[in-house]
Amino acid sequence: MAAATGLSLILSLIFSVVTFAAMQVFKATLASSEVMTIVGGFIGAFLFVLLLTAVGNAETLFFGRGFQTKLFPEVLFCMLVAAVASGIVHRVCFTTCIIFSMVDLYYINRLSASTHGSAAVKQVVAPRKKK
């Protein structure tokens, strides 16, 4: 069951703050080994999804149902915030966060296209000239 837009906005903001706080509390653990730095980037990508959900829900509340989240500035802003939060933990977390966030964005786009339908491309056929 899906949550209402307002409730989803509040929940995603709360989970974003909790995720960021957990990254800061476990900073030493996440920077301790190579595997943990990759885990830190994965957690940063999760933060990206939460932030993108919050921004999308806020836009829906303020601008209406037809408003879409665009690549610039919404997606890039959320990715930058999540990457910087990961970069505070470790430099490798920054890089892996960007990579995991792009993978997340690909699957979010596929899910959105299958749920809401992709934009229809209208083909224009030029009329043939008679000889």
C-alpha positions in Angstrom: 0.0 0.0 0.0 1.4 3.4 -1.0 1.6 6.2 1.5 -0.1 9.6 0.8 2.1 12.2 -0.7 2.4 14.3 2.4 3.1 11.3 4.6 5.7 10.0 2.1 7.4 13.5 2.1 7.7 13.5 5.9 8.8 9.9 6.1 11.5 10.3 3.4 12.8 13.4 5.2 13.0 11.7 8.5 14.7 8.6 7.0 17.1 11.0 5.1 18.2 12.6 8.4 18.5 9.3 10.1 20.6 7.9 7.3 22.9 10.9 7.2 23.3 10.7 11.0 24.1 7.0 10.9 26.7 7.7 8.3 28.3 10.2 10.6 28.1 8.0 13.7 29.7 5.1 11.9 32.2 7.2 9.9 35.2 5.4 11.3 33.7 2.0 10.6 32.7 2.9 7.1 36.2 4.2 6.3 38.0 1.3 7.9 38.3 -1.1 4.9 37.8 -1.2 1.1 34.5 -3.2 1.4 33.1 -0.8 4.0 33.9 2.2 1.8 31.8 0.6 -0.9 29.0 0.0 1.6 29.3 3.7 2.6 28.7 4.6 -1.1 25.7 2.3 -1.2 24.3 3.9 1.9 24.9 7.3 0.2 22.9 6.1 -2.9 20.1 5.1 -0.5 20.2 8.6 0.8 20.0 9.9 -2.8 16.8 7.9 -3.3 15.3 9.2 -0.1 16.1 12.8 -1.0 14.8 12.4 -4.5 11.5 11.0 -3.0 11.3 13.9 -0.7 11.9 16.5 -3.4 9.4 14.8 -5.8 6.7 14.6 -3.1 7.3 18.3 -2.2 6.9 19.3 -5.8 3.8 17.3 -6.1 2.3 19.0 -3.1 3.3 22.5 -4.2 2.9 22.3 -8.0 0.3 19.6 -8.5 0.2 16.1 -9.8 1.4 16.9 -13.4 4.7 18.3 -12.3 7.7 16.0 -13.0 11.1 15.9 -11.4 13.7 16.9 -13.9 17.3 16.0 -14.3 18.4 19.6 -13.6 18.2 20.9 -10.9 16.3 18.3 -8.8 18.1 15.1 -9.6 21.5 16.6 -9.7 20.9 18.5 -6.5 19.9 15.3 -4.6 22.8 13.4 -6.1 25.3 16.2 -5.1 23.9 16.3 -1.5 24.2 12.5 -1.2 27.6 12.4 -2.7 28.9 15.2 -0.4 27.4 13.3 2.6 29.3 10.2 1.4 32.4 12.2 0.7 32.5 13.4 4.3 32.9 9.7 5.3 35.6 8.8 2.7 36.7 9.8 -0.8 35.9 6.4 -2.2 32.4 6.6 -0.8 31.8 9.7 -2.9 32.7 7.9 -6.1 30.8 4.7 -5.3 27.8 6.8 -4.2 27.7 8.5 -7.7 27.9 5.1 -9.4 25.2 3.5 -7.3 23.0 6.6 -7.6 23.2 6.4 -11.4 22.2 2.7 -11.2 19.3 3.6 -8.9 18.2 6.4 -11.2 18.1 4.0 -14.1 15.9 1.6 -12.3 13.7 4.5 -10.9 13.2 5.7 -14.5 12.3 2.2 -15.7 9.8 1.8 -12.9 8.3 5.2 -13.5 8.0 4.4 -17.3 6.3 1.1 -16.6 3.9 2.6 -14.0 3.0 5.9 -15.6 3.8 5.1 -19.3 6.6 6.5 -21.2 6.3 9.6 -23.3 4.8 8.8 -26.6 7.0 9.6 -29.6 5.0 10.9 -32.5 6.3 9.9 -35.9 5.8 12.4 -38.7 5.7 10.8 -42.1 6.5 13.2 -44.9 4.0 13.0 -47.8 5.4 11.6 -51.0 5.8 13.8 -54.0 4.2 12.7 -57.2 6.4 12.4 -60.3 
